[in-house]
Amino acid sequence: MALKSEKLFNEMAPILQTTGADLVKKIGAIYHFEILAAPGAEPVVFTIDLKNGNGSFAKGRVGTADATFTMTDDDLIAVAQGKLNPQVAFMQGKMKIKGNMAKASKFTPDILPKSPKL
């Protein structure tokens, strides 16, 4: 089963080409996203590097994460589309965060592509 969030992350590549250097200066962190197709499923991991160069995206665990977000595919899409507030998701246990909380708080939904096609 393909994850909707994989398409979302793939759409980050052109964004990083144009605004990646600014994001790297502003954020300076590497994030791992552990995305679950359903609660309890084996996670698929994506890496967003906003610490090096112009930033990059990769499927899989690349480098050492400053923060790791764990959530379901549907919840990540809801956060990206502005339908679910990240703080509410965290408080309701829909999103788990491991690592540096200060770095985690720098990753805001406005960094993610806005894609109504998901």
C-alpha positions as CSV (number, residue, x, y, z in Angstrom):
1,M,0.0,0.0,0.0
2,A,1.5,3.3,-1.1
3,L,1.7,6.1,1.5
4,K,0.1,9.4,0.6
5,S,2.9,11.1,2.5
6,E,5.6,9.6,0.2
7,K,4.1,11.8,-2.6
8,L,4.1,14.7,-0.2
9,F,7.8,14.2,0.6
10,N,8.7,13.7,-3.1
11,E,7.2,17.2,-3.8
12,M,9.7,18.7,-1.4
13,A,12.6,18.3,-3.9
14,P,11.7,21.2,-6.1
15,I,11.0,23.4,-3.0
16,L,14.4,22.6,-1.6
17,Q,16.0,23.6,-4.9
18,T,14.5,27.1,-4.6
19,T,14.3,27.8,-0.9
20,G,16.5,25.0,0.7
21,A,19.4,27.2,1.5
22,D,17.2,29.6,3.4
23,L,15.5,26.7,5.3
24,V,18.9,25.3,6.2
25,K,20.0,28.6,7.7
26,K,16.7,29.0,9.6
27,I,16.3,25.5,10.8
28,G,19.7,23.6,10.9
29,A,18.3,20.2,11.7
30,I,17.9,16.7,10.3
31,Y,14.5,15.1,10.7
32,H,13.3,11.5,10.5
33,F,9.7,10.9,9.8
34,E,8.4,7.4,10.8
35,I,5.2,7.1,8.9
36,L,2.7,4.3,9.7
37,A,0.1,3.1,7.1
38,A,-2.1,2.3,10.1
39,P,-1.6,2.4,13.9
40,G,0.7,-0.5,14.9
41,A,2.1,-1.0,11.4
42,E,5.8,-1.1,10.6
43,P,6.9,2.4,9.9
44,V,8.3,3.7,6.6
45,V,11.1,6.2,7.3
46,F,11.8,9.4,5.4
47,T,14.6,11.9,6.1
48,I,14.5,15.6,5.6
49,D,17.9,17.2,5.9
50,L,17.6,20.9,6.6
51,K,21.1,21.1,8.1
52,N,23.4,20.6,5.1
53,G,23.8,22.3,1.7
54,N,20.5,23.3,0.2
55,G,18.7,20.6,2.2
56,S,17.6,17.2,0.9
57,F,15.0,14.5,1.1
58,A,15.5,10.8,1.1
59,K,13.5,7.7,1.7
60,G,15.0,5.7,4.5
61,R,17.0,6.7,7.6
62,V,19.9,9.0,6.5
63,G,22.3,10.5,9.0
64,T,21.6,11.1,12.6
65,A,18.3,12.9,13.3
66,D,18.0,15.8,15.6
67,A,14.4,14.9,16.0
68,T,12.2,12.0,14.9
69,F,8.4,12.4,14.3
70,T,6.2,9.2,14.4
71,M,2.6,9.4,13.1
72,T,0.2,7.8,10.8
73,D,0.1,8.6,7.1
74,D,-3.4,10.2,7.4
75,D,-2.4,12.3,10.4
76,L,0.7,13.7,8.5
77,I,-1.4,14.6,5.5
78,A,-3.9,16.3,7.9
79,V,-1.1,18.3,9.4
80,A,0.3,19.3,6.0
81,Q,-3.1,20.4,4.8
82,G,-3.7,22.5,7.9
83,K,-6.6,20.2,9.1
84,L,-4.7,19.0,12.2
85,N,-2.7,21.4,14.4
86,P,0.7,19.8,15.2
87,Q,0.5,20.8,18.9
88,V,-2.9,19.2,19.1
89,A,-1.7,16.1,17.3
90,F,1.2,15.8,19.9
91,M,-1.1,16.4,22.9
92,Q,-3.6,13.8,21.6
93,G,-0.8,11.2,21.1
94,K,-1.3,11.2,17.3
95,M,2.3,12.4,16.8
96,K,5.2,11.3,18.9
97,I,8.5,13.2,19.0
98,K,11.9,11.8,20.0
99,G,15.1,13.9,20.2
100,N,15.8,17.6,20.5
101,M,12.4,19.3,21.2
102,A,13.8,22.8,20.3
103,K,14.9,21.5,16.9
104,A,11.5,19.6,16.5
105,S,9.6,22.8,17.2
106,K,11.4,24.5,14.2
107,F,9.8,22.1,11.8
108,T,6.4,23.7,11.1
109,P,3.7,22.5,8.6
110,D,4.3,25.5,6.3
111,I,7.6,23.8,5.3
112,L,5.6,20.9,3.8
113,P,4.1,21.2,0.3
114,K,0.5,22.2,0.0
115,S,-1.0,19.6,-2.2
116,P,-4.7,19.2,-2.4
117,K,-4.2,16.2,-4.8
118,L,-3.3,13.7,-2.0
